[in-house]
């Protein structure tokens, strides 16, 4: 746990890029779910 905290403190830029990447992935996942729901109906 301590190693993880120090790693995040050392690289704030990579943490931010990872957050953006996760947000983009979440949006794509939601869009795909909506499209699959629309095709089912």
SVG drawing of the C-alpha trace seen along z (x, -y; Angstrom):
<svg xmlns="http://www.w3.org/2000/svg" viewBox="-38 -15 46 23">
<polyline fill="none" stroke="black" stroke-width="0.4" points="0.0,0.0 2.8,-2.4 4.6,-1.7 1.4,-2.5 1.0,-5.8 4.6,-6.9 4.2,-5.8 1.1,-8.0 2.9,-10.9 5.9,-10.5 3.9,-10.4 0.8,-12.7 0.8,-13.0 0.4,-9.3 -2.3,-9.1 -4.2,-11.9 -3.8,-10.2 -5.0,-6.9 -8.1,-8.7 -8.8,-10.1 -8.2,-6.7 -10.6,-5.1 -13.3,-7.8 -13.0,-7.2 -13.2,-3.4 -16.3,-3.9 -18.0,-6.1 -17.3,-3.5 -18.7,-0.7 -21.9,-2.7 -22.3,-3.5 -21.8,0.2 -24.4,1.2 -26.9,-1.3 -26.4,-0.2 -26.8,3.5 -30.0,2.6 -31.3,0.7 -30.6,3.6 -32.4,6.0 -35.5,3.9"/>
</svg>
